[in-house]
């Protein structure tokens, strides 16, 4: 009887771990502050995400921080292609919260994970500012990823410009990070990113590095991380949290 009970408990434990791993993997969870990973929503799946960004400059710290909440709806058109719509709010220091923009995003995975030596995903986003006098903005990403067991290495190559008004400003960005899977539900990560923005012919760069942690269940996932300014960006802090509901 003892042997039978032990075998039964073992099978139940293995089954629960398998279910948890499948559920956690199904959600389009984030592990990084900036970098996107190689994932899209499964076909027919709808997910709601609530983002909160806090961007505190070197001078003034969190007293002068810009807070940017947004609500995003993601839907899987196929297992390789999804689309998302989100509404973005913004609060400047000593100013009330206001509506900032609508954004439409789409992502496409070029192959199943692990088929290519490096997984490649394409990303395109269009932003319509709430101030209609301002031009549309476009953002493009090439998302690269490679798994090594419990480790994942990612890199994003990013470009952003004002549609038909590139002379008013454009930028490029590089995000790079590594994630470690403690368990299917719990991940930790670290990353570095740099943004180089050009306005009126003058380019200003920022550099950040920091940690992140994420947890996922069968229905929800949450990510929290921060980046701390390096070099000329020293003293600046960027914090991002995301809560996802896998419907």
N, C-alpha and C positions, 0 to 999 in steps of 0.2 A: 504493500500500500504506500509505504514511504517513497519508493522508487517511482511509482505511478504519479503521486502528487508532485514530486520533484520535476518529472518530465512535463507535467501539465503546466506547472508554474513557468518552466523554461520556455515552453511554446507560447504561452500568453505574453511573456516578456518580450520575446522576439517579435511577435505580431504587433505589439504596441510600439516598439521601436521602429518597425517597418512603416506602420501607419503614420507615425510622427514624422519620419524622414520624408515620406511622400507628400504629406500635407505641407510641411515647411518648404519643400522644394517647389510646390505648386505655386505658392504666393510669389509675386514679383517683388520680393523684398529688396531693400537696399542695405549694403554693408558699409558704404563710404559716404563722406560728407559731400564731395563733389563728383567723383567718378561714377559713371554708369557702368553696370556689369552686363554680361552677355545673357539677357533674359527678356522675354516678351510675355504678355498675357496669353494663356492658353485660349484656343479658339472658343468663342462664345462666353468667355469669362469676363465679368465686370468687377472692377475694383475701385474703391474710393480711397483717396489718399489725402491726408491733411498735413501740410508742410508749414514749418515755422523757421524763418531765418532771422538771425540777429547779427548785424554787421557793425561792430564797434571799432571806430577809427583809433589811430595812435593817440591823437590829441582829443582828450575828453572822455575816452573810454566808453563805458556803457551809458553814461549820461548823454552822450551824443550818438547813440546807436540808432541805426535804421532797422526797423522791424518789418519783415515781409511775410505775412501769412498767405497761403493759397490753398485752394481746394481743387483736387484733380479727379477726373473720372477717366479710367483706362478701360479699353475694351479690346479683346482679342479677335481680330478679323480672321486670322488663321493661326496655327501654332507658331508661325514664324513672323507674323506681321500684326502689329497692334496700332491703335490710334488713341489719343488722349486729348481732352479738353480741360483747361483749368482757368479759374478766375483768380486774379492776383490782387491783393490789397497791399497797402504800404503805409507806414507811419514814420514820418520824419521827426527829428527831435523837436519837442515843444509844438507839434502840429497834430491835428486829429487824424485818425485812421481814415483812409480814403481808398476808393477803387482805383487801381493802377492800370490793369490791362487784361485782355483775353489772350490766351495762348493755345495754339493747336499744334500737337506733336504727333509724329509717327516714327516707328522704329521697325527695322526689318533685319532679321537674322539670316545670313547667307547660307548657313548649313546647320546641321544638328551639332550640338556641343561635342567637341572632341574629335570630329571627323577631320577637320583641317589641323595642321600644325599649330596655327593660331586662329582662334575663333574671331570672326569679323562680323560686326553689326553696324548698320547705317542708321543715322538719326537726322531728322529734319524738323525744325520748329519755326512756326510763324507767330509773331507777336503783334497784336493790334492795340496800341496804346489807347487809353481812355480819352486822352486829348487828341481828337481826330485831326488836328492840324499837324501832329507829328507823324512821320512816315512809319510804315511797317518795318519790323526788324526780322531778319532771318538768322537762324543759327543752325549750323551743320556740325555733325560729329562723326568721326570714325572711331568706333569702340572696339578695342582689342582685348582679348582675354586668353588665359591659358591656365588650366588646372594642373596641380602636382599633388595628387592625393588630397589631403586636407587643406592644402594651400591653394590660393588663387591669386594670380598676378593680373592686373588690369592696367590699361593705358587708354586715355581719351585724347584725340586730337580735335580741337574745337576752333571754329571760326564763326564770327558774328559780324553782321553789317546791316546798315539801314538801307532798305530796298530803294533803289534808284537815287539814293542820297549817301553813297558810301563816303563822299568827301566830308560829311558831317561827323563821321566817326566810325571806326571799326576796331575789332580786337581779335586776337588769337589767344588760345589757352591750351595748356598741357596739364593733364591730370594723370598721376601714376600712384598706384597703391598695391598693397598686399593684404589678403584676408586669410585668417586661420579659423577653421571650423572646430570649435571645442566639442560641439555636438550638433546634430541636425537643427536644433532649435536655437543654439547660442553661437554667435560668431563675433570675433574681434578683428579689428583692422587698423591699419595705419596708412597715411597717404601724404603726398606732396603735390602741390599745384602752383602754377604760375599763370598770371593773366597779364597780357601786354595790350594796353588800350591806346589807340591813336586818335586824338581829337585836334582838328585844325593843324595837322602836321606835327604835333608834339606827342611823343609816346611816353607813357608812364607805366611802369611795371610793378606788380605786387607778387609776393612769394609767401606761401603758407605751408605748414606741416602740422599734423596732429592725429589723434586717435579717434576711433569710433567703435561702437558696440551695437549689435542688433540681436533681437530675439523674435522668434516666430512660432505661432501655433497653427492649428488647422484653419483658423478663420482670420486672425489678425497678425500683424507684425509691427515692430517699432524699431526705429534706428535713432541713435543720438551720437553726435560727434562734434568736434571742434577743430578749427585750424588756428594756429598762432603765427603771427607775422614774423618773417625773417628779414634780415638786412634792412633795407629802407622801409619795409613794412613793420619793423619791430614795434611791438606795443599794440598792434591791431589784433583783433580777435573776431573770428567768424564762427558762429554756432548754428548748427542745423539739426532739427528733429523732424522725423516723418513718421506718421501713424497710418498704416494701411489696413483696410477692411476688405478681405477677399470674399466677395459676394457669391 
